């Protein structure tokens, strides 16, 4: 008996970047088992080499539109864009990790394995065109991040954050799966192409089962994107997890989640956009209000940046609301901009933590310009960009999203976004003012920041300014990537 596999569309080239990342994780696993302790410092280098290979394998996907494996994944420009973004984020994370992990006595090989596992899950999520692969991608990245959040096994707060993330993540996964089951029951398909064909048919806008499924699915995706009111895990997990883990997950998880949100709402359900517009608009407005207003009263920098991330999830969602490729391209550009500036901000916190310094309390940052002028300078650049002050990339990220809302004549969320942007100036500039304040004690000699960490911070700061001065190139890439079609 012969089994015909020709209809499955087996195409390993479409998922080659993911395969390389998973293969690198397996290699690092065996090296961690076999190498003596003295030589395990090679593990970050092996990880970076594998990620660079995956980066190179992602480039040929640009401009493609190849569905593979029974239409469960696709090799296209959006997948290539997010592959490059996620891999670069992971490489930068690996480069600044060793010094921080050694300072906290957490330099274990499984850290890099879990980091690669999370990256593979995020890349799969960005390429997913089936409810099954969306679920697999989310679970792969989630399980890895659950463990990474509690990686500081001797720190009770780290264990608490991991437990909260696990429990709330499991609860959100229940909503996600139930939504997928309802969508399958309504449409009879698990692929986004099949679901889109059903949604385009007459009467789909009144299908209660389908609409309920979309609602429950949105809860699961909004949880991963740290969007309100599904954000409750974010400040506690960001605060309790090791700072290097928070640096990675704060930008990478959000990027992958919004790639999936774009595929689901922009490409799959454009014909019933009137049905999902209002719930997404409410989520965006709640995120803007809660993120910006609560950040004002926080005195813990990691929690301030956590609520800042909730607010930025709202800004990114604004680009989804028009339901057009132009709006989504503004969101994709915003994701890239946010990745650069927010990664840089958390990397500064990581750099201080690697020196054994207590960095959580905002009062510690008083006079940082006198103690650590380089770190204070780059942190100022990141804060100004997160606030949306020109000529940084954060300004153009907000501008393009606002322009998409104006073109679509969506006024209420736009007014809220503009007002909340002005409110956000307070807590971003507060950090800058505290760093400029005269220190209460005499300035003593501080340990130097490592070369790799300095290089990463310098590159992030330069990119934050360069992309603000020359935003059109990345915007063109984002526009090309956002041109989704099934």
C-alpha angles and dihedrals in degrees: 000000000000122000113214110218096168093101094056094074095226106198115160090180089069091061098029094117091053091046091052092051092049090046090051090052090054092048091050089049093055093042089052089053097044107034121084116249093256092060099044089094085084090070095086090051092051089048092052092048091052091048091050089053089051089049091054091047090054095058097073089057090070111109093011127119103190118155112203142182098028092319094300096122134023134207105216143130094276091055090046092049094051093041090058092044094048094044092050090049090051093047091052090047092052091049093057096037106080097062093047094045093049091050090056095037091244098120097134127146094232089069091071092043091054091045090054091046092054091047092051090051092050092049091049090050091053091052097040118123097168134066088235095056091044088056093045092050093048094048094046093053093040097052091049092049093047089060094041091052089059095038092118091074096179094053113086093204091056091052090047092052092050092050092049091048091048095049096043091040091054090049091051090047088057090057090046094052094044090052091050091050091052092048090050091048091052099043105025090227137094096194120090090228092057092044090050091052091053093045091052091057120097115270096026091112089064097046102118093193092055094046092050089049092052089050094052091043089053091056092057094047093044089053091057091045091053091237121159136284086025093053103093094112095052106079094040095047093044091051098044101040119085107277093241089057091048089051090056101040096043092070107017098053092047091049094052093044093054091047087059092043090054093051093047100045106024100038103026106035107029091122092062098037090129088066099051098034097083098049092047091046090053091049090050093049093046089050092051093048099042096039097049100036098046092045088063094065097043122104096184112089095211090053091046090055090044092057088042087057090052089053092048090052085060092051092050091049089056089070090055094055098077089057092221136119089242092057092045091050088057089052092049090051089048091052091053091047093047091049091057100045100036093045088052093050093051090042089060089053088048092050091054091046090052088061090058093255124144104241108167102086114076090220089066089066092062109124095004089145088065095046102035110014095172095050092044092050096051091043089055090053091051093047092050090049094049088051090052099243116156141277089031125096091249090069094056092043090060092039094056092047091048090048090054089053092049092050090050091044093235102153111164097060089042093056091048091049093051093048092047090049089059090047091052091061088076100063096035094050089042088068091051093048092049091051090051094048119108110265116247093222133043114278112252129194111280128207114262124255112245120258094245092049092048090049093050092048091047092050092048092049092046091048091049090057098035094052088050093052094041107026099148098082095057090040089056090051090048091049091051092047092048093056093101122179136164 
